[in-house]
């Protein structure tokens, strides 16, 4: 049995499968949030303000984050 160094906390976190899954779900949520805003606004893209776009990306990204990190997603309900 050999003992190997674990590496830094940051490296372990970034290379973990859960972190990769979280980043993917945040991206999907942000895209879905933007798509929802775009299609529900009924306006051309040029008439939607940057603030509205940014807000929809943030809210969608939060939902993606919540889906992967909620207690129920980790079987702790």
Helices and strands as residue ranges (DSSP letters): H 9-14, H 17-41, G 45-47, H 50-69
